[in-house]
Amino acid sequence: MIVNNSLDEIKKRDNALSIIRNMVENKGRSSLFDLTGLSGGFIASPSELSLLETYVGPAIFEDALQEVGIEHMGGQKVIPLNRTSSGILATILTLVNKNSNVVHYLAELPAHPSIPRSCKLVGANYSETDNFNEFSIPENTSLVVITGSTMDHKVIDENEFRKVIEMAHERNIPVMVDDASGARLRTVIFNQPRACDLGADIAITSTDKLMPGPRGGLMAGREDLIDEIKVKVNQFGLEAQPPAVLAMVNGIKNFNEDNLINSFEHKEQLFELLNKNFNNFQKTPTGVMISPNDLAKEINVEHNLSDNDLAFVFSFILLRDCGIITIPPVSMPGASATIRFDLSTSDAFRLDLNDLNKKIESSFKKLLGVVSNEDECREIVFNF
Ligand SMILES: *Cc1c(COP(=O)(O)O)cnc(C)c1O
């Protein structure tokens, strides 16, 4: 095994960032193609930047965010957070008691790790399922969680979404929706209503997923709950700082639904090209992906690597040799090791799909050449 624990994951991320830094310094930013779908961004004018003071900044931009944030997310009130994970933590710290139950329904396991980790921190009993028929709400449940679109962009069925909310509300239990990418994927590609319009009490989205905003979280929902959660947010320093809030406002204003819709069509072309050489790529709403398990099925060479390790080595080769950034090299500990090529962001529009297909193919050949040499694989992932 190459990547064994959270510390290893941080080390591989450090190596990925240093590869990216070298490429930017030596070949320029245009040598990189960020296909993570989390390209982030910081849209701000000089006059806005000059207002970024500790107290003036929030006075101006948090007010502006109420308006654009509620338009994007629905609900009665929004709060800007450092990350989606921060919002999930703050909600669980506020609403979940020790020894109570938290139940989570999502389209496909696993949940984002921040949800079970936050439950563990408060001593709650957490369970998750992707089988709707198995989903039930036991006695002594303090929070029901729904994921709108998973880390691998699997989107929940709208009827199931409604039913879970109904089941929770029949028993007066609040519902938190992890809508990190779902707030845009579900609404734009699947024409579903916003989570708050479906009855969610709290919904949280990630402001750099499928939109040109900064890494951050935006929580919307019932004003009474938002006010309570905001206390925890401020007590533990989970709030977004003024520069991020400014960039959130402009990111939401510049969110372009057409990019998502165009990528929906491009992915069909890429999928067909890839299928000439591979059997296990899958479509996502805005691109294609291969899970660690499916990648392992493509490999007919003897090796001792775990499925996740294969995904890390492959994605590092794509980065090192082709400048293609996917999530596994740069992700935070516990994130999915699925390699997703998202076609909705600006770097994807610079790439010819035939060219991208060739880059994926040549990187895969290199993967086959190294898989049986664990030391060489370790060197690719960690640079030591
Ligand atoms: C990305 C993601 C998160 C976490 O977002 P951060 O901003 O990294 O905290 C949570 N849930 C889902 C489903 C995600 O895709």
The ligand as an SDF file (V2000), in Angstrom:
LIG
                    3D

 15 15  0  0  0  0  0  0  0  0999 V2000
  -16.7360   18.5690   -1.7800 C   0  0  0  0  0  0  0  0  0  0  0  0
  -17.7920   18.0050   -0.9340 C   0  0  0  0  0  0  0  0  0  0  0  0
  -17.8770   18.3380    0.4270 C   0  0  0  0  0  0  0  0  0  0  0  0
  -16.8320   19.1700    1.1520 C   0  0  0  0  0  0  0  0  0  0  0  0
  -16.5530   20.4280    0.6370 O   0  0  0  0  0  0  0  0  0  0  0  0
  -15.3130   21.2440    1.2890 P   0  0  0  0  0  0  0  0  0  0  0  0
  -15.5190   22.6160    0.7810 O   0  0  0  0  0  0  0  0  0  0  0  0
  -14.0940   20.5870    0.7810 O   0  0  0  0  0  0  0  0  0  0  0  0
  -15.4260   21.1440    2.7420 O   0  0  0  0  0  0  0  0  0  0  0  0
  -18.9080   17.8090    1.1610 C   0  0  0  0  0  0  0  0  0  0  0  0
  -19.8280   17.0150    0.5950 N   0  0  0  0  0  0  0  0  0  0  0  0
  -19.8070   16.6690   -0.7080 C   0  0  0  0  0  0  0  0  0  0  0  0
  -20.8720   15.7870   -1.2750 C   0  0  0  0  0  0  0  0  0  0  0  0
  -18.7680   17.1430   -1.5250 C   0  0  0  0  0  0  0  0  0  0  0  0
  -18.7290   16.8070   -2.8150 O   0  0  0  0  0  0  0  0  0  0  0  0
  1  2  1  0
  2  3  1  0
  2 14  2  0
  3  4  1  0
  3 10  2  0
  4  5  1  0
  5  6  1  0
  6  7  2  0
  6  8  1  0
  6  9  1  0
 10 11  1  0
 11 12  2  0
 12 13  1  0
 12 14  1  0
 14 15  1  0
M  END
$$$$
